[in-house]
Amino acid sequence: GSVLPMASEVLLVLFLSMGLSPLLLLLSATIGNTIGGFSCYYMARLANRERVERFFKVSPRQMARADRVVQKIGVWAAFFSFVPLLGTAILLLLGFMRVNPMKIAATMTAGKLIRYLVVILSYTGVLELFS
């Protein structure tokens, strides 16, 4: 859930196979990945607009377009922050545009919760299928 890539689903399945509580794993993975996502969000929130334009060679026109996209999609983009690479870019953009962190927390947490719930249900379903 941060800039550092790590296959959290692999660890989740490993811990499930060790017999740990699926509910506690669901909560831990969701909370941990959400906190990691906020590391991207807040790093970008600290960014200076002029430096970003200069460093990434982004024109004021492109910045205006990004502003319009964020205004149109808004906090709902944070729901998809679980998508590898794209999720990091989404959170960086939302942080840079200083979108409300409480709304980001709600939508990001929902997306990550559903992601891990699907992994857990898939794992337990696979076990029941082959038992």
Secondary structure, DSSP 8 states (H G I E B T S, - for coil): --SS---HHHHHHHHHHTT--HHHHHHHHHHHHHHHHHHHHHHHHT--HHHHHHHTT--HHHHHHHHHHHHHHGGGGGGGTTSTTHHHHHHHHHHHTT--HHHHHHHHHHHHHHHHHHHHHHHHHHHHHH-
